[in-house]
Amino acid sequence: MKYLTIIILALFLIPEAFSQNVHTQSNKAIKLYTEGMREYDFLNFNNAEKLFSAAISADDQFYESFLMLADLLSKQKRFSEAITNYRKAVKIDSLFYKPVFFNLATAEFKTGDYQNAMRHYKVYLDQKDMSDKNRKTAQLNILNCEFAINALKNPVPFNPESTGSGINTKDDEYWPSITADGSTLIFTRQEVPSDRSVPGMVQEDFYVSSFSENAWKMATNAGYPLNTRQNEGAQSLSSDGRYMYFTACDRPNGVGSCDIYFSSNADGKWSEPVNLKTPVNSRGWESQPSISADGRTLFFSSNRPGGFGGKDLWMSRMNETNSWSEPENLGNLINTEGDEMSPFIHFDGKTLFFSSDGHRGMGGFDIFRTTMNEDSTWAEPMNLGYPINTYNDETGLIISSDGAKAYFSSVRDARNGKDIFYFELYESARPDPVSYIKGKVYDRETGKQITADYELINLSSGNIALKNTTDRTGNFLVCIPSGFNYGLNVSKKGYLFYSESFLFEGQHPISEPFLKNINLSPVRVGEKMQLSNIFYEVDSWELKKESISELNNLAQLLDTNKDVTVEIGGYTDSTGSDEYNKTLSEKRALSVVNYLINKGIPASRLRYKGYGNADPVGDNITSEGRRLNRRTEAKIIDQKKIN
């Protein structure tokens, strides 16, 4: 009996069926193989593996047992072992089952054996009557192999280091999220709860670590109600650490299988999470949110209808009523027929990192970088290269505000599971650097920290880039992307406002962070404030358009406090004669007064005076010192009680 017939070889187990004749004359081998197929059908892979191996021991030329054992190992992602068995099958009979070359090439591709994978994909494509799906996959993976071979020849700088024992344990740590100042890291830890005895049961919770004395401190559980007995993960922390968006699945009253939730932090305690509901969440799967530094744009991955593949990247914007808009698909330049996941929008608001298995890559999920153009379209995604990307899945990359340091999770030591690492991102892959202002607001008179409103204004466009309120003790953090001129305004009812300018237009500097103690003066006679965001044309009293926001804020302050009279004082640097400077500064002060009158402020409440170079606040030697001396101030000179 040269060949026996085994009908049990189900077609769905192997993409393209081969003849039902088998390569053995051993009844014992056939019996073991048949029992192995039964276990395989019921997904009892351990038993099936033992039975297929026993069948091979009974007949070491049993082609079908090698093939099914390789298929079983592939399903368990034990690709190296699968390759060994596929190759033994091919050695026994290379012509019997032509699709074996597709399976072999796929296993080789998934272990980074790109040369052999490409060769075997080409052998597969030379066959006739193969499935269209596998043919297309083979053609795409040949291109991926060519990319990977070239990437291996041209590695990018990559030297990962552990974030340390304060964060990493023998449990799995992943999905890092960091504040703009780099002081707080929140991540997901998967552990076996001490109060659960169910085998295999694990718990995903959020943990928080702070950075001080050049090290990450021992992480602590974020606690209830953020963490529950259900799993939480894939979080995105706001730039100031005061709120987060995260993913939770199968919760009561959820919209879909997995939804995006919101929670805020006050005095170190997280609030009860709120489901974002529709339109952000759908009946499908929404996960892995990333919130922009201004808190106005939310990126996430979803399999909702209207996409290009399995999972696509989408974004939703917060409108004027603080409601989320209908999500927009990021388009087919980013999204593919495959899956796009783990978006991270950098603090610069325009550089997006994400993972994809549909773009040219090393195999599995690779990490890509793209940038939003001025017209809101996206640039062609760039693969970050080898060895940042490998044949394994790479997901969950985040970048520090200065654009230089990247954080990610990886298995570097199987004994410790997944840990969080960081590395210096090479120059051409970095986003634009972002500085930040971190401050505290005080009452100048009492010295107490107070709650205040603050806004960051793009002086070039006049648009408000960010508007928010400090926490209850006056703390705030605001990112300042490079390349634009910005104005900061801090205000509170009953106080004069504080303003400061940051002139980055046309540059990409990353200076030291601005750490500010801001004192707000109460509205009363004798108090004054510097109007740092009022600008004039060179050697002129003509107001520049960048001054409009500050002038309007001043008009609003005077309209709210109708009992005060102010003097607008103009100052210059020491360039030019005293007489010239006094005249120029007076005309500049008058320009401000005229603007306020046009905004409806009575002329009777306005005075102006030019002080020239009197009372300098800078050194008049450096350009920065002279810039500080060229200023405009508003001083309350009268306050009448209004009935």
Salt bridges, closest charged atoms under 4 A:
GLU35 OE2 - LYS31 NZ 2.68
GLU49 OE1 - ARG78 NH1 2.91
GLU64 OE2 - HIS23 ND1 2.98
GLU81 OE1 - ARG78 NH2 2.93
ASP93 OD2 - HIS23 NE2 2.96
GLU108 OE2 - ARG87 NH2 2.79
GLU108 OE1 - HIS120 ND1 2.78
ASP113 OD2 - ARG87 NH2 3.21
GLU173 OE2 - ARG189 NE 2.86
ASP181 OD2 - LYS438 NZ 2.73
ASP195 OD2 - ARG229 NH2 2.82
GLU213 OE1 - LYS217 NZ 3.62
GLU232 OE2 - ARG251 NH2 2.54
ASP240 OD2 - ARG242 NH1 3.82
ASP267 OD2 - ARG472 NH2 2.62
GLU286 OE2 - ARG304 NH1 3.19
GLU337 OE1 - LYS136 NZ 2.87
ASP348 OD1 - HIS346 ND1 3.62
ASP413 OD2 - ARG415 NH2 2.82
GLU424 OE1 - ARG430 NH2 3.87
GLU427 OE1 - ARG430 NH1 3.47
ASP432 OD2 - LYS350 NZ 2.83
ASP432 OD2 - HIS508 ND1 3.68
GLU445 OE2 - ARG524 NH1 2.21
GLU500 OE2 - LYS516 NZ 2.99
GLU527 OE2 - ARG524 NE 3.37
GLU546 OE2 - LYS545 NZ 3.83
ASP559 OD1 - LYS562 NZ 2.78
ASP573 OD2 - ARG630 NH1 2.77
ASP615 OD2 - ARG631 NH2 3.96
GLU624 OE2 - ARG627 NH2 2.87
GLU633 OE1 - LYS528 NZ 3.62
GLU633 OE2 - ARG631 NE 3.07
